[in-house]
Amino acid sequence: VLPCHLEHLPGRGFRAEVRLGITSVHLHVGGPSMLSELEEAHPNVDWPRLRAWANRQGGASIVFAVAAGGAAAAVVALRDPIRPEAKRATEALVRAYGGSGQCEIWLCTGDNAAAAAVAA
């Protein structure tokens, strides 16, 4: 597999031509903000069914679609589980510093608001 003509689409995904041996496949990968573009580029895909599946994954998942050669190749939901020790570490910080005003606990994340709310 050899990617060529890779185009990064900030905040949406990417497009690429991928060489598989002697043939090439046009590949689109993107999240919700790219979905309408994928629908237009790949009209033969059952997008309502894929959207319904993606919506059932919940806000704590990052969902993206992969379309290749005019058909859906995959819809993927990724979850990054919270480490088991995170709760104990946060509670220890609050016990040690929270009441004295010396420490505030913040959650910084690149995830969407729904995923951040689950983590908080």
Buried (B, 14 or more C-beta within 10 A) or exposed (E): EEEEEEEEBEEBBBBBBBBEEEEBBBBBBBBBEBBEBBBEBBEEBEBEEBBEEBEEBEBBBBBBBBBBEEEBBEBBBEEEEEEEEEEEEBEEEEEEEBEEEEEEEEEEEEBBEEBBEBBE
